[in-house]
Amino acid sequence: MEEDCCATQLIYGDGEFNSSGLDRFVKEVKLAECGLSYAVVAIMGPQSSGKSTLLNHLFHTKFREMDAYSGRSQTTKGIWIAKCVGIEPCTIAMDLEGTDGRERGEDDTTFEKQSALFALAVSDIVLINMWCHDIGREQAANKPLLKTVFQVMMRLFSPRKTTLLFVIRDKTKTPFEYLEPVLREDIQKIWDGVPKPQAHKSTPFSDFFSVEVVALSSYEEKEEKFKEEVAQLRQRFFHSISPGGLAGDRRGVVPATGFSFSAQQIWKVIKENKDLDLPAHKVMVATVRCEEIANQKSNQLVYDEDWLALKEAVQIGPVQGFGIRLSSILGTYLSEYDMEAVYFDEGVRNSKRQLLESKALDFVYPAYTTMLGHLRSKALEDFKVRLEQSLNKGGEFASSVRTSSQSSMLEFDKGCADTAIQQADWDGSRVREKLKRDIDAHASSIRSAKLSELKINYEKQLSASLTGPVEALLETGGKDTWTSMRKLLNHETEVAVLEFSAAVAGFELDKHTSTKMTQNLRDYARNVVEKKAREEAGNIMIHMKDRFSTVFNYDSDSMPRVWTEKEDIRSITKDARSASLKLLSVMAAIRMESKPDNIEKLLFSSLMDGTVTVSSSQDRRVAASTYPLASSTWEEVSSKDTLITPVQCKSLWRQFKAETEYSVTQAISAQEAHKQSNNWWPPLWAILAMFILGFDEIVFLLKNPPYLVVLFVGYLISTALWVQMDIGRVFQHGIQLSGILHIVSRFLPTVMDLLRKLAEKSQGNPAPEAPRRPISVASQSDRNETPLPNTISSSIPESSVSSNMSSSDGGVEYSSPPLRQRRPTNVQEVDVNVFVPCVSD
């Protein structure tokens, strides 16, 4: 044994208790120091079933294992115990002698019963080792043993919670979920059939035991996988007595210091109890023989050719006549059992027949459920196909669902009748209910998809029919804007609701659902209008400036204004601002109900009719408290319908005036420039004074014609330079440094150009004149001016205001867009050649 592993024989094969060996064991493993923090694990099962091998791999103990090459014989005699290696808390493993061994013979199983009862009375966890193919057998599954032990244990010992861990060895292809319920059901049946003392008549099985089931692969055929599964099982024994562990709910734990004495007393009581003797020999023989026959028939059923063919066919799809064929196969083997077991004890024979029938039915039940699954899937697919075809033909949804569902359910019921097995009272009610749920779920999903599609389509229709007109109405900003929007909303909503109600009539919706869906559609339409109103209100400054530009820059005929002396800029400005303020009042609140409000009157009285003059700080505070726009809400308008608060209106108006003030200033400047450009001659008195004062010079010139010719030529050249350089336009806003610099920079190139043209004229070979860009167009290009819109509905961007003030050769030039747009260019484009012949002559 390893250093931290200790083992000893607790009970010898003849039933003698090794008390001295147990005392040494307790001292060596220091069990007395553990208090209540220890656990005892025992294992029981048939002889040579690998119990010792399992314990050695599970707890790293060194129990003696059977040598398969020496033959199958008894290895463990009596009861051995050992300390589990590496398991916390301290855990004691107990290896029991195997049951059903040939060494003791079939007539002497008293020790088996005694050792099993001892293990159940002492251990916290009992491993019941059994072969997978023995599940359902009476002896191999230790059922009679457990029945006797349960009965005697309740009479001899007070209830304590023990965990029964069934270890299924050499698991087969049979799914684990089919094996576990069988074991649990068998254990419960054993418990229910055990005669109980009066004190425990109503005590449930769970007060005495907890049942766990695990399955392991074959150690000989799949050793590596067996070791992996055992390693996983080993993890469950760590902290097994903690809450939630395998023995977390144990009761009546004996302190570690009294374990040795307690174990001796329990074995003494078990040895003196005579109720543990075997039943009568006749009954025992009948039990063994009937079980052998039943197992033989069960094994023959497993490899029956008809059954295998039927099983393979049902895996592929539905099988016609499944119930009749399977009933015939089962009936054949049950009849053979009856013939071979007719001379045995009737009670035992009938009991084993019931077990055989139950085992056979459990064996074929997966095929039966598979068949029902095929029927359900086929019926469901048929329902889907029928429903789709009916809808594609234009059938109403509700009637199509009813017709398709009835056809599919009728088809399923016929299939279930054909699948019924004579030996079982199975029915397909659960599968039928599941099919019904699946049909309802599919119909519900299709209905939801169709209704959702209808809803989306009508929402798109409402959005398309409302968004554009609402936007146009809000941009117009007329007196009846909201009245028109209400009429539009009501009309479009009613049309959509009527069409939608007609479309969903075939779904046969209940009144509540139908009303809710139509109301949701109405709410959506209103939300479209409100959303668009809020969107446009967010761009109110742009709309106000556009409205101002439209009214200010264009006349009633949609023609750009020319700022002459006839235009009343003050009146035009007032009209433009009034139109903008009217637009602000329209977008200040949502008016979906025809309730009167004073928003427009309040805005005009506060922002257009005049301003409040405040002389002192005290008066200013009083005015602020009484100023009608010093509020965050409008009277008679709810907060949810408010788009622009009074305070925001005041701030927007201040910003609007600031941003449009430049346009007004520019118009005034353009008007002044127009006046100056039309008045180049000096006053009459100045002309008269010049004539009187310069009379001598005039006479001198008349007496000397050459000087007059020189002056005339100079006049022609000056006029040519004036027109070529567009001096009048450069100084139309007055004499400025930028204009002077511009003239100086262009003077020499212009003179050189004139001289070149004169020389070409004198030679009689004039060169084609290079295309000349009009100064007015060039100035517009240089100054990045934005052309005016062609129609009233065109939007004027904000840059149109700033673009009218641009730099030209270091100077700042102010002009009106309408004036520049309509200014005639024929004067600016006068050809210098008009004056050249006079010079050459």
Secondary structure, 3 states (H helix, E strand, C coil): CCCCCCEEEEECCCCCECHHHHHHHHHHCCHHHHCCCEEEEEEECECCCCHHHHHHHHHCCCCCCCCHHHCCCCCCCCEEEEECCCCCCEEEEEEECCECCCCCCCCCCHHHHHHHHHHHHHCCEEEEEEEHHHCCCCCCCCHHHHHHHHHHHHHHCCCCCEEEEEEEECCCCCCHHHHHHHHHHHHHHHHHHCCCCHHHCCCCHHHCEEEEEEECCCCCCCHHHHHHHHHHHHHCCCCCCCCCCCCCCCCCCCCHHHHHHHHHHHHHHHHHCHHHCCCCHHHHHHHHHHHHHHHHHHHHHHCCHHHHHHHHHHHHCCCCCHHHHHHHHHHHHHHHHHHHCCCCCHHHHHHHHHHHHHHHHHHHHHHHHHHHHHHHHHHHHHHHHHHHHHHHCCCCHHHHHHHHHHHHHHHHHHHHHHHCCCCCCCCCHHHHHHHHHHHHHHHHHHHHHHHHHHHHHHHHHHHHHHHHHHHHHHHHCCCCHHHHHHHHHHHHHHHHHHHHHHHHHHHCCCHHHHHHHHHHHHHHHHHHHHHHHHHHHHCHHHHHHHHHHHHHHECCCCCECCCCCCCCHHHHHHHHHHHHHHHHHHCCECCCCCCCCCHHHHHHHHHCCCCCCCCCHHHHHHHHHHCCCCCCCCCCCCHHHECCCHHHHHHHHHHHHHHHHHHHHHHHHHHHHHHHHCCCCCCHHHHHHHHHHCHHHHHHHHHCHHHHHHHHHHHHHHHHHHHHHCHHHHCCCCCCHHHHHHHHHHHHHHHHHHHHHHHHHHCCCCCCCCCCCCHHHHHHHHCCCCCCCCCCCCCCCCHHHHCCEEEECCEEEECCHHHHHHCCCCCCCCCHHHCHHHHHC
